[in-house]
Amino acid sequence: QVLQGLGRSELSARYLGHTLERQRVSEASPVDPVQWTKDALGLATYYVSARAFARARQLLQRCDQMVSRAAADAADAADAAHQCLAHRCHCGHADSEDESFAECSALLGRAWGQFHREFLRASVETLESYNDAVQLALDSGVAPPSPPVKIAGSGSDADAETDADADLPDELRDIVLSQPALTLPISDRMPNLDAQKPECPVLTKQAARAVFADGLRGYNAALQYFVLDGHVTPHCEILIEIGDLYRLVAQFYDDDSAAAKLNELRARAIEGVAPQLSREHYDHLIRSLRYEAGSGYLAAFDRWCQSNSADAAVRARKAADAALEHLTSVCVSYDRAIAERNAKARTAAPVAVTDTPTAPPPAPASASLADPMDALDDEDASLYFTALFSIARLHVRFPTQDSKEKFMHCT
């Protein structure tokens, strides 16, 4: 905690990892495997955000071991519950143990999904940085940089279409597991770990497919517990993260038709949930789901427009129509929220008291809220204006009788 307060987050995390490791191997005071897993998942999340993938993966593997131990404890609890029922005891202990274990397993599955999603994101951003550097070198008339070494899968990229459930390739496991161990020896002098270089993996399409498949398995395991009925917010958040996983893996495809289909799958995984939610209680969540679904169809539209497939034009139009439906819903929802915000501001505006009855009325206090930027926070404003821009694009591409009016409204 002291190191964290001093801003030395990396060193603080290493001490936390050392503490967790000592708890894990301690025989004098056995640790609760469920609580240990939840604590370790918090540290793993930090390492994933810092792109220290080796340490994050090692922690998640330790969590797998702990969940296996918790499963054994749950089996023992089930036997104890059976004995309690035999003696007409209704303590509820077994039910709480089962619930805690199920939640812990779901959190671990989601953490694995997030790990693989960020691994893909790091690869995409590394490749984009390299391509930008090559373009800059060409524009400047200098030699381009050497291409990054890619982590290849166990098969050829041509086989990636039918190998969605491939295990993580051996090369990737070697890269990930060859990093420094999690435990840290106790010493009076600690090494300087503040300047750890983030890991920047570069994947081939085949390796990306394998990482995608592992991430999807983790998310699907989480959804077994975080069902929509009873876990609305985490369920929807996981669906959005799954959509992002599809978006990232699609960027490894040069085949525009295949990439477009992946983006359509991304949208379909999300769009069916929003109609089931109450706008009164989940308006913001509905907007997020609609926006992600619309973004998926918009990405599919862009790739269909570049495809040479025989049905590309038809598929592009269908994707555009679906994108328009979702993004328009998002903008209508934000317009409604802005109007409600302005109405509340007008209601709360103080009434000016003047000495002369002929004095002009004061300007409404809500005048500044006419600008959506004043009524929305930064994240919502970015989403709102991006949706408006996307709608304007689609109206230019597929004009209708009222497209000019809608385009001018959006711009």
C-alpha positions as CSV (number, residue, x, y, z in Angstrom):
1,Q,0.0,0.0,0.0
2,V,2.9,2.3,0.7
3,L,4.5,1.7,-2.7
4,Q,1.1,2.2,-4.4
5,G,0.8,5.5,-2.6
6,L,4.3,6.5,-3.8
7,G,3.2,5.8,-7.4
8,R,5.3,2.6,-7.8
9,S,2.5,0.5,-9.0
10,E,4.7,-2.2,-10.6
11,L,6.7,-2.8,-7.5
12,S,3.5,-2.8,-5.4
13,A,2.0,-5.4,-7.7
14,R,5.1,-7.6,-7.3
15,Y,4.8,-7.5,-3.5
16,L,1.1,-8.4,-3.8
17,G,2.0,-11.3,-6.1
18,H,4.6,-12.5,-3.6
19,T,2.0,-12.4,-0.8
20,L,-0.5,-14.3,-2.8
21,E,2.1,-17.0,-3.7
22,R,3.0,-17.4,0.0
23,Q,-0.7,-17.8,0.9
24,R,-1.1,-20.4,-1.9
25,V,1.7,-22.7,-0.8
26,S,1.2,-22.2,3.0
27,E,0.5,-25.4,4.9
28,A,0.3,-23.7,8.3
29,S,-2.8,-21.6,7.5
30,P,-4.6,-22.9,4.4
31,V,-6.2,-20.2,2.4
32,D,-9.8,-20.0,1.2
33,P,-9.4,-20.9,-2.5
34,V,-12.4,-18.8,-3.6
35,Q,-11.2,-15.6,-1.8
36,W,-7.7,-16.2,-3.0
37,T,-8.8,-16.5,-6.6
38,K,-10.8,-13.2,-6.4
39,D,-7.8,-11.4,-5.0
40,A,-5.5,-12.8,-7.6
41,L,-8.0,-11.9,-10.4
42,G,-7.7,-8.3,-9.3
43,L,-3.9,-8.4,-9.7
44,A,-4.2,-10.2,-13.0
45,T,-6.4,-7.5,-14.3
46,Y,-3.7,-4.9,-13.4
47,Y,-1.1,-6.9,-15.3
48,V,-3.3,-7.3,-18.3
49,S,-3.9,-3.5,-18.4
50,A,-0.2,-3.0,-18.2
51,R,0.3,-5.6,-20.9
52,A,2.5,-7.7,-18.7
53,F,0.8,-10.8,-20.2
54,A,3.3,-13.4,-18.9
55,R,2.6,-12.4,-15.3
56,A,-1.1,-12.1,-15.9
57,R,-1.2,-15.6,-17.5
58,Q,0.8,-17.1,-14.6
59,L,-1.7,-15.7,-12.1
60,L,-4.6,-17.0,-14.1
61,Q,-3.1,-20.4,-14.2
62,R,-2.7,-20.3,-10.5
63,C,-6.4,-19.3,-10.3
64,D,-7.3,-22.4,-12.4
65,Q,-5.5,-24.5,-9.8
66,M,-7.3,-22.8,-6.9
67,V,-10.7,-23.2,-8.6
68,S,-10.0,-26.9,-9.0
69,R,-9.3,-27.0,-5.2
70,A,-12.6,-25.1,-4.6
71,A,-14.4,-27.6,-6.7
72,A,-13.1,-30.4,-4.5
73,D,-14.3,-28.3,-1.4
74,A,-17.7,-27.8,-3.1
75,A,-18.0,-31.6,-3.5
76,D,-17.2,-32.1,0.2
77,A,-19.8,-29.4,1.0
78,A,-22.4,-31.2,-1.0
79,D,-21.7,-34.4,1.0
80,A,-22.1,-32.4,4.2
81,A,-25.4,-30.9,2.9
82,H,-26.7,-34.4,2.2
83,Q,-25.8,-35.4,5.8
84,C,-27.5,-32.2,7.1
85,L,-30.7,-33.1,5.3
86,A,-30.6,-36.5,6.6
87,H,-30.6,-35.0,10.1
88,R,-33.3,-32.4,9.1
89,C,-30.8,-29.5,9.4
90,H,-31.4,-26.5,7.2
91,C,-28.3,-24.4,7.7
92,G,-28.0,-23.2,4.1
93,H,-24.2,-23.6,4.3
94,A,-23.9,-25.7,1.2
95,D,-26.0,-23.4,-0.9
96,S,-23.8,-20.4,-0.1
97,E,-20.6,-22.4,-0.9
98,D,-22.0,-23.5,-4.2
99,E,-23.0,-20.0,-5.2
100,S,-19.6,-18.5,-4.2
101,F,-17.8,-21.2,-6.2
102,A,-20.0,-20.7,-9.3
103,E,-19.4,-16.9,-9.2
104,C,-15.7,-17.4,-8.8
105,S,-15.5,-19.8,-11.7
106,A,-17.5,-17.3,-13.9
107,L,-15.2,-14.4,-12.9
108,L,-12.2,-16.5,-13.8
109,G,-13.7,-17.4,-17.2
110,R,-14.3,-13.7,-17.9
111,A,-10.7,-12.9,-16.8
112,W,-9.4,-15.4,-19.4
113,G,-11.6,-13.8,-22.0
114,Q,-10.3,-10.4,-21.2
115,F,-6.7,-11.6,-21.2
116,H,-7.0,-13.0,-24.7
117,R,-8.9,-10.0,-25.9
118,E,-6.2,-7.6,-24.8
119,F,-3.6,-9.9,-26.3
120,L,-5.3,-9.5,-29.6
121,R,-5.6,-5.7,-29.1
122,A,-1.9,-5.4,-28.4
123,S,-1.0,-7.3,-31.6
124,V,-3.4,-5.2,-33.7
125,E,-1.9,-1.9,-32.3
126,T,1.7,-3.1,-32.8
127,L,0.9,-4.0,-36.4
128,E,-0.8,-0.6,-36.9
129,S,2.2,1.2,-35.5
130,Y,4.6,-0.7,-37.8
131,N,2.4,0.1,-40.8
132,D,2.4,3.8,-39.9
133,A,6.2,3.7,-39.4
134,V,6.6,2.1,-42.9
135,Q,4.4,4.8,-44.5
136,L,6.3,7.5,-42.8
137,A,9.6,6.1,-43.9
138,L,8.3,5.9,-47.5
139,D,7.1,9.5,-47.4
140,S,10.4,10.6,-46.0
141,G,12.5,8.6,-48.5
142,V,14.3,6.6,-45.9
143,A,14.6,2.8,-45.5
144,P,11.5,1.3,-43.8
145,P,11.9,-0.5,-40.4
146,S,12.3,-4.2,-40.2
147,P,9.0,-6.1,-39.9
148,P,8.2,-7.5,-36.5
149,V,8.6,-11.2,-35.9
150,K,5.2,-12.8,-35.9
151,I,4.0,-15.6,-33.6
152,A,2.7,-18.2,-36.0
153,G,0.1,-20.9,-35.3
154,S,0.6,-24.6,-35.6
155,G,-1.0,-24.7,-39.1
156,S,-1.2,-22.5,-42.2
157,D,-3.3,-19.4,-42.4
158,A,-5.3,-21.0,-45.1
159,D,-6.5,-23.6,-42.5
160,A,-7.7,-20.9,-40.1
161,E,-11.3,-21.0,-41.3
162,T,-11.8,-24.5,-40.0
163,D,-9.5,-24.4,-37.0
164,A,-11.5,-22.0,-34.8
165,D,-11.1,-24.2,-31.7
166,A,-7.4,-24.7,-32.0
167,D,-5.4,-24.6,-28.8
168,L,-3.0,-21.8,-28.2
169,P,0.0,-22.4,-30.4
170,D,3.2,-23.8,-28.8
171,E,5.2,-20.7,-30.0
172,L,2.8,-18.5,-28.1
173,R,2.9,-20.5,-25.0
174,D,6.7,-20.4,-25.1
175,I,6.7,-16.6,-25.4
176,V,4.2,-16.2,-22.6
177,L,5.7,-18.7,-20.2
178,S,9.4,-17.7,-20.6
179,Q,8.9,-14.5,-18.6
180,P,10.2,-13.9,-15.0
181,A,8.4,-15.9,-12.3
182,L,5.7,-14.3,-10.2
183,T,7.3,-14.8,-6.8
184,L,9.9,-12.3,-5.5
185,P,12.6,-13.3,-3.0
186,I,12.6,-11.4,0.3
187,S,15.5,-9.0,0.3
188,D,16.6,-5.8,1.9
189,R,17.4,-4.4,-1.6
190,M,14.6,-4.6,-4.1
191,P,15.4,-4.3,-7.9
192,N,13.9,-1.4,-9.8
193,L,10.9,-2.8,-11.5
194,D,9.2,0.5,-12.4
195,A,10.3,0.6,-16.0
196,Q,9.0,-2.8,-17.2
197,K,8.5,-2.8,-21.0
198,P,5.0,-3.8,-22.0
199,E,4.8,-7.0,-24.1
200,C,3.8,-6.3,-27.7
201,P,2.9,-9.6,-29.4
202,V,2.5,-9.8,-33.2
203,L,0.3,-12.7,-34.4
204,T,-0.4,-14.3,-37.7
205,K,-4.0,-14.9,-38.6
206,Q,-3.8,-18.5,-37.5
207,A,-2.4,-17.6,-34.1
208,A,-5.0,-14.8,-33.8
209,R,-7.7,-17.4,-34.4
210,A,-6.4,-19.6,-31.7
211,V,-6.2,-16.7,-29.2
212,F,-9.7,-15.7,-30.2
213,A,-11.0,-19.2,-29.6
214,D,-9.5,-19.3,-26.2
215,G,-11.0,-16.0,-25.3
216,L,-14.4,-17.0,-26.5
217,R,-14.3,-20.1,-24.4
218,G,-13.6,-18.1,-21.3
219,Y,-16.4,-15.6,-22.0
220,N,-18.9,-18.5,-22.7
221,A,-18.0,-20.1,-19.4
222,A,-18.7,-16.8,-17.7
223,L,-22.1,-16.5,-19.4
224,Q,-23.1,-19.8,-17.9
225,Y,-23.3,-18.0,-14.5
226,F,-23.9,-14.4,-15.5
227,V,-27.3,-15.0,-17.2
228,L,-29.5,-12.1,-18.3
229,D,-32.1,-12.9,-15.7
230,G,-30.5,-11.8,-12.5
231,H,-27.2,-10.5,-13.8
232,V,-28.2,-7.9,-16.4
233,T,-25.2,-5.5,-16.3
234,P,-22.4,-8.1,-16.2
235,H,-24.2,-10.2,-18.9
236,C,-24.4,-7.2,-21.2
237,E,-20.9,-6.1,-20.5
238,I,-19.6,-9.6,-21.4
239,L,-21.6,-9.6,-24.7
240,I,-20.0,-6.2,-25.6
241,E,-16.5,-7.6,-24.8
242,I,-17.3,-10.6,-27.0
243,G,-18.2,-8.2,-29.7
244,D,-14.9,-6.5,-29.3
245,L,-13.2,-9.9,-29.5
246,Y,-14.8,-10.5,-32.9
247,R,-13.8,-7.0,-34.1
248,L,-10.2,-7.5,-33.2
249,V,-9.8,-10.9,-34.8
250,A,-11.5,-9.6,-38.0
251,Q,-8.7,-7.2,-38.5
252,F,-6.3,-10.1,-39.2
253,Y,-8.3,-11.1,-42.3
254,D,-7.3,-9.8,-45.7
255,D,-10.4,-11.6,-47.1
256,D,-13.1,-8.9,-46.9
257,S,-16.0,-11.3,-47.1
258,A,-14.7,-13.3,-44.1
259,A,-14.0,-10.1,-42.1
260,A,-17.5,-8.8,-42.9
261,K,-19.1,-12.0,-41.7
262,L,-17.1,-11.9,-38.5
263,N,-18.4,-8.3,-37.9
264,E,-22.0,-9.5,-38.6
265,L,-21.5,-12.2,-36.0
266,R,-20.3,-9.5,-33.6
267,A,-23.5,-7.6,-34.1
268,R,-25.8,-10.6,-33.9
269,A,-24.2,-11.6,-30.6
270,I,-25.4,-8.3,-29.1
271,E,-28.5,-7.0,-30.8
272,G,-31.0,-9.5,-29.4
273,V,-30.6,-8.4,-25.8
274,A,-31.5,-4.7,-26.0
275,P,-35.3,-5.3,-26.8
276,Q,-35.5,-7.4,-23.6
277,L,-34.4,-4.6,-21.3
278,S,-36.5,-1.9,-19.7
279,R,-35.7,1.6,-20.8
280,E,-36.7,2.9,-17.5
281,H,-34.0,1.0,-15.7
282,Y,-31.4,0.3,-18.3
283,D,-31.5,3.1,-20.8
284,H,-27.8,3.7,-20.8
285,L,-27.1,0.0,-21.2
286,I,-29.5,-0.2,-24.1
287,R,-27.7,2.6,-25.8
288,S,-24.3,0.9,-25.4
289,L,-25.7,-2.4,-26.8
290,R,-27.4,-0.6,-29.8
291,Y,-24.2,1.3,-30.5
292,E,-22.0,-1.8,-30.5
293,A,-24.5,-3.7,-32.7
294,G,-24.6,-0.7,-35.1
295,S,-20.8,-0.4,-35.1
296,G,-20.6,-4.1,-36.0
297,Y,-22.9,-3.8,-38.9
298,L,-21.2,-0.6,-40.1
299,A,-17.8,-2.5,-40.1
300,A,-19.4,-5.3,-42.0
301,F,-20.8,-2.8,-44.5
302,D,-17.3,-1.3,-45.0
303,R,-15.8,-4.7,-45.7
304,W,-18.6,-5.8,-48.0
305,C,-18.1,-2.7,-50.0
306,Q,-14.5,-3.8,-50.6
307,S,-15.4,-7.5,-51.3
308,N,-15.5,-9.1,-54.7
309,S,-18.1,-11.6,-53.6
310,A,-21.1,-12.1,-55.9
311,D,-23.6,-11.1,-53.2
312,A,-21.4,-8.4,-51.7
313,A,-23.7,-5.5,-52.9
314,V,-26.8,-7.1,-51.4
315,R,-25.0,-8.0,-48.1
316,A,-23.6,-4.4,-47.9
317,R,-27.1,-2.9,-48.2
318,K,-28.5,-5.2,-45.6
319,A,-25.6,-4.4,-43.2
320,A,-26.2,-0.7,-43.9
321,D,-29.9,-0.9,-43.1
322,A,-29.2,-2.7,-39.8
323,A,-26.5,-0.2,-38.9
324,L,-28.9,2.7,-39.6
325,E,-31.6,1.1,-37.4
326,H,-29.3,0.6,-34.4
327,L,-27.4,3.9,-34.7
328,T,-30.6,5.9,-35.2
329,S,-32.0,4.3,-32.1
330,V,-28.9,5.4,-30.2
331,C,-29.2,9.0,-31.4
332,V,-33.0,9.1,-30.6
333,S,-32.2,7.9,-27.1
334,Y,-29.6,10.5,-26.6
335,D,-31.9,13.3,-28.0
336,R,-34.5,12.2,-25.5
337,A,-31.9,12.3,-22.6
338,I,-30.7,15.7,-23.6
339,A,-34.3,17.0,-23.8
340,E,-35.1,15.6,-20.4
341,R,-31.9,17.2,-19.0
342,N,-32.9,20.6,-20.5
343,A,-36.4,20.3,-19.1
344,K,-35.1,19.6,-15.6
345,A,-32.7,22.5,-15.9
346,R,-35.6,24.8,-16.9
347,T,-37.7,23.6,-14.1
348,A,-34.9,24.3,-11.6
349,A,-34.0,27.7,-13.0
350,P,-34.4,30.5,-10.4
351,V,-37.1,33.1,-11.1
352,A,-35.6,36.5,-11.2
353,V,-37.4,39.1,-9.1
354,T,-37.4,42.6,-10.6
355,D,-38.7,46.0,-9.4
356,T,-40.3,47.0,-12.7
357,P,-43.0,44.8,-14.2
358,T,-42.0,45.9,-17.7
359,A,-38.4,44.5,-17.4
360,P,-37.6,41.8,-20.0
361,P,-37.6,38.2,-18.7
362,P,-34.2,36.7,-17.8
363,A,-32.5,34.3,-20.2
364,P,-33.4,30.7,-19.3
365,A,-30.7,29.1,-17.1
366,S,-30.7,26.0,-19.4
367,A,-29.7,27.9,-22.5
368,S,-26.2,26.5,-22.3
369,L,-27.6,22.9,-22.3
370,A,-28.8,23.4,-25.9
371,D,-25.3,22.1,-26.8
372,P,-25.3,18.3,-26.3
373,M,-21.6,18.6,-25.2
374,D,-23.0,20.4,-22.1
375,A,-25.6,17.8,-21.4
376,L,-23.5,14.7,-21.9
377,D,-20.2,13.5,-20.3
378,D,-17.2,13.0,-22.6
379,E,-17.8,9.2,-23.2
380,D,-21.5,9.7,-24.1
381,A,-20.8,12.8,-26.2
382,S,-18.1,10.8,-28.2
383,L,-20.6,7.9,-28.7
384,Y,-23.4,10.3,-29.7
385,F,-21.5,12.3,-32.3
386,T,-19.8,9.2,-33.7
387,A,-23.2,7.6,-34.2
388,L,-24.4,10.8,-36.0
389,F,-21.4,10.9,-38.3
390,S,-21.9,7.2,-39.2
391,I,-25.6,7.8,-40.0
392,A,-24.6,10.7,-42.2
393,R,-22.1,8.5,-44.1
394,L,-24.7,5.9,-44.7
395,H,-27.3,8.4,-46.0
396,V,-24.6,9.6,-48.5
397,R,-24.0,6.1,-49.6
398,F,-27.7,5.1,-49.9
399,P,-29.7,8.2,-50.5
400,T,-33.5,8.3,-50.0
401,Q,-36.1,11.0,-50.3
402,D,-35.3,12.4,-46.9
403,S,-31.6,11.6,-46.9
404,K,-30.6,15.3,-47.5
405,E,-32.6,16.4,-44.5
406,K,-31.3,13.7,-42.3
407,F,-27.7,14.3,-43.5
408,M,-27.9,18.0,-42.6
409,H,-29.4,17.1,-39.2
410,C,-26.6,14.7,-38.5
411,T,-23.8,17.0,-39.7
